[in-house]
């Protein structure tokens, strides 16, 4: 590992450099899915949006942060989304039922905010009402801990950053198909071209159409995706690029199963029902859609200074009928009360920023400076809200199709809400020696919260600093401290203040770590972190969703990759976590947050068969320890180990590169609770066999 030139992405104040730097993923341990692939998607080509991306990525070979990158075949096809690519990464766990139309995850025990923690090209926060498709994504970056806080208002858990494809130096025409044995089937296309006398214009088009089957019988649906990526090298100094993408779904939803009431302070754990049986009815259809657009301009004054301008909008709409079953007989599953909450939501995220980035020397010390301003606004409106209970009761172990609810009155509308943060920031990376780099930074934020006719404004100053030292050419240690605003969560349907969004709160993050490639074939990454954040939950005494004290997370995270030889590769990931609620006077003080495991690990093995070039076999296991079902820790869903297996085959068909893949999730067909959140279980899915194929024409 060469001495690090700069440290820019260490600090939580500008996502520009981080998004570019994370492309240099040589130091990131691959996921199990990555370990199983034999090569990148060959003709997909590099992103190549501008020479600026390549310059930044090359300059930042190692950074004081934790990141993992999924690319190529690990991303899947045809609206499978990003979940398969990240599920075996260190500290990642699901927070809802398998097969949901909107996958949700926790990182390091902290649930990602669906409206601030998913980003396009390091900038625009996507309004997350549907699982983000990856058809037009070059890679998915999981940026953890301090990296999340650098995005302004975001959860300290981590950022899922989607890097979009661009037309590369080689033309691209790829056709693909994907599906599963439940009956899902889809087609997709990827076309990339460059035009102009100097090939200065680039166009990348992606599209897919999918018949959806997530495993729950009676929840068939359709999903569509389309995107357009453009770039224009106007001159040697000016580069422009932009994206638009649209995706929607119309698919049935599974009902949620509520927790049993506590008996003498203990919540009895319900046995897991058949996850393939629909607990609601064919009328329970989810219809989300999202439209994203963004643009970026980079102008280089000279080799030392440049300016970046970026802006975008993410608009989303969803209509759903949230169904929850409770008060059922714990033995027979019968007589469950069915609550239905129809709701319609509109969301709009807008994002703008401008940065001046440059280099200067003060005597023997080189400085990399960034001066910037940003504006991020999150708007939401909830309407057509009702709460009713069906006359028909449901048996969660032997369900029937429930009759559709009859609404006898119009729904109510909640006041529109908006959260706007405008920030000024500056940071400086100083090269103390060729081995030691330091970074200092400051961000000043004006936060404005508007709910109906009520408005409040506050000012927050956050600081951050970091250091990175090359102990050996193969061994680097790093440390960082950050503080910043975390976006407020939205109250779930079973809270008194359902759909209300909380104001942002301050979070802090400390991390020290090491990366090492000293031993041939072995890559290790490990860190110790401490996170303090506000505790947002449904208060057991009042049933109101709000802030109640703080949360403390202390943990050790590690990833490893070991290439024994050209045939065998082993991968592993580990999170050992101690999470506690700090709320003196409350019943949950000192207890573990709900759905938070103390241990989260995964192991994977991949074998490239020398007798069949291009064929790779893989297998793996994901283990998550028991998790408390509520803030008072009155019960725990059991620990679970889920096994996967699969193969991939890269060959040539009629002279065209062809990639085939087959994966089996939940190999031994284990029944298990996938999660428990806000008083509702999430069910794991039965064994699933999925397949995909693509050909580069």
Buried (B, 14 or more C-beta within 10 A) or exposed (E): BEBBBBBBBBBBBBBBBBBBBBBBBEBBBBBBBBBBBBEBBBBBBBBBBBEBBBBBBEBBBBBBBBBBBBBBBBBBBBBBBBBBBBBBBBBBBBBBBBBBBBBBBBBBBBBBBBBBBBBBBBBBBBBBBBBBBBBBBBBBBBBBBBBBBBBBBBBBBBBBBBBBBBBBEBEBBBBBBBBBEBEBBBBBBBBBBBEEEEEBBBBBBBBBBBBBBBBBEBBBBBBBBBBBBBBBBEEEEEBBBBBBBBBBBBBBBBBBBBBBEBEEEEBEBBEBBBBBBBBBBEBBBBBBBBBBBBBBBBBBEEEEBBBBBBBBBBBBBBBBBBBBBBEBBEEEBEEBBBBBBBBBBBBBBBBBBBBBBBBEEEEEEBBBBBBBEBBBBBBBBBBBBBBBEBEBBBBBBEBEBBEBBEEEEEBEEBEBBBBBBBBBBBBBBBBEEEBBBBBBBBBEBBBBBBBEEEEEEEEBEBBBBBBBBBEEEEBBBBBBBBBBBBBBBBBBBBBEBBBBBBBBBBBBBBBBBBBBBEEEEBBBBBBBBBBBBBBBBBBBEEEBBBBBBBBBBBBBBBBBBBBEEEEEBBBBBBBBBBBBBBBEEBBBBEBBBBBBBBEBBBBBBBBBEEEEEBBBBBBBBBBBBBBBBBBBBBBBBEBBEBBBBBBBBBEEEEEBBBBBBBBBBBBEEBBBBBBBBBBBBBBBBBBBBBBBBBBBE
